[in-house]
């Protein structure tokens, strides 16, 4: 992830924490909360955990959560939100080099409002690493942001088609959880979202 982007989130951590925490995690993730209800809480990885809103939400439901956040300001504020319920790690995509992952992988990996910050050249490496970290029956949830970029924290075009192609290369399948994009919870008219769930194909092995 570009250093400029990480630095911006660090420098403006107070602003972003207030922004993220102004909306309820369950509302933000309404497109896939039904999938979560079908899962027995296990090991979860929240990549780009920001203020800790989502990590805290998962921990409260019984998940053992590891939160990855490279922006120090946000990471420290997130620790304040989650306390000892969540394990915080300072590392970043595409390779998450400082993450000590469990041998069996994570039952849930969440990338909420993260994928658009990865340049196209980094995405195959990032996706391969996430695949390595995914448990046999785990699910990878990625939210895709559609809308203009922000020069202070560059955002790159995303598509479900790109992710479907990456998934197929790793014997995974992608399910778009809605037929169309949904409105932005921060009420930005120019921004919309779509969430996908990625899982292993039946019979494929890690």
N, C-alpha and C positions, 0 to 999 in steps of 0.2 A: 504494500500500500504506500502511496507517495508520502514522503516525509512532510511535505507542505500540509497535507490533509490532517495528519496526526498532530502536527504542531497547532493547527487551527483549533481542533477539538480540545487540545490541552489548554490553550490560552483563553478559550471561551467556555470553559467547563461549566461555570455557574449558569450561563445562559442556556446551554444545551440540557443540563440537568433539569432546569425549570421547564423547558419545552417538552422533554420526554415525559417527565412525571406529571404533566398536566393532563395526560390521557391515560385511561386505565388499560393495563396490559391485556386483559381478557377481551376488551373491546377491539383493540388494535389487532389481535390475533383471532378474531371471530371466525375467519375463513377456515381455520384448521383446529379450533379448540375441540371440535367433536372427535377428531383423531386422537387428541391427547386424552380424552375421556376414555378411549378404548384401550389405552396403554397402562400397564402396571408401572408405576414410577421406578426408574432405574437411574442410570448415569446419563447426565445431560451436559452438553457443551454449548455455551452461548458465546459465539464468536462476534466480537465487536459489541460487547455488552453495555457500553455506554454508561448510563447512570445506575445500572443495576436493576432497573424496573422489572425487566423480564426474568432475570435470574432470580430475583426475590420472589416473584410470582410462581415460578416453577418450584423453588425450594419449599414454598408454603404448601405445595401440593404433594410433597414427599420426595421430590427428585433430589439426587445428589448432584449438585451443579458446580461445574467449573466455568468460570467467566473469564474470557480473554478480552483484554482491552489495552491497546498500546498507548493511548493518550493518558499520561500520568494524572492530569487533573480530574478527568472523568473516572479513572480507576479508583482514585482515593475517595472520591465522592460516592462511588458505588460501594466501596467497602463500608462506608458509613451507613449506607442504606441496608445492606444485607447482613452486616456483622459476620459472625462465624458460620452462618448458614451456607455461605458460598465460598469456594476457593478461587481466589483471583490470581491471574497469571499475566505478566507483562510480555506479550509476544504478538506477532502479527502475521497475517497472510502475505504471500501465498503459501509459505511452508510451515508456519507456526513452530519455529525451531526450538523454543524453550518450553514447549508443552510436554509434560511427562504423561503420556496417555495410557489408559488401562489396556492390558493385553487383549481383552475381549472387545474393546471398542466402546463407543457411546451409543446408547439406545436412542438418543435424540440429539441432533445437532441443529442449532438455530442460527441462521444468519438473517437478522432483521435490519433492513436498511443498511446493508454493507456491500452487497455485490456490485452496485453501481460505482463504488469507489475504486474498484480494481481495474486497471487498464486491461485491454483485451489480451495483451501478450502475457499477462500474469494469470489469467483465468484457467487455462489448462493445468498449470502446475497447482494452483489452489484447489481446483476440483479433484485432482488426483490425490492430494493430501487429505482432503475431506473424506474421500472414498476409503482411504486407508484407515481412517479413524472411526468409520461407521460400523457398528456391530452388524452381525449377520441379518438380524431382523429389525435393525434400526431404521429410523427415518430422518432424512435431511430436509429441513424446512427453510426455504429461501424466499424472502419477500423482494420483489422487483419494483424499483421506483421509476416511473415514467414522468418526464418533465425536464425543464431547463437545468443546465448545470449551474454551479456556484463557483465563480473564479477563485474564491478563497479556499474551497475544498472541492476540487474538480470531480465531476461525475461523468461517467461514460455510458453510451447507449447500452441497453440491456434488452434481452428478448427471451421468451420461453423457447423459441427455436434453438437458440445457441445452447441453452442448458440441456435441452432434449438431446442434442448431438453429443454433448459431453457425457451425458448419462449413458447413452448407448455405447460409447467407447469403453465404458467400465461395467457393462452388463447391468446397468441400472435402468429403471423406468421412471419417467416423469409424469406426474399427474397435476394438471392445472386445477386448482381448487375452486376457481370461479370461471365462468365463460367469458367474462370481460373484466376490465380493471375497475377498482373501487375508488371512491373519493378519499381524499386525504383527511385524516383525523384532525390535522392542524388547520383545516379549512383553507388550504392554499389551492385556488381554483385551477392553477396550471400544473398541479401535481396529482398523479394517480398511482395506484399500486395493484400488483397482482402477486399472489402467493402460490408457490408450487411445493409439492411434496415429492421427494425422490427416494426410492427404495430399490433394493436388489430384486432382480428378476427371479421368479420362482425357479429353484434348482441351481442358481448360480452360487459360486463360492467366493468368499472374501479372498 
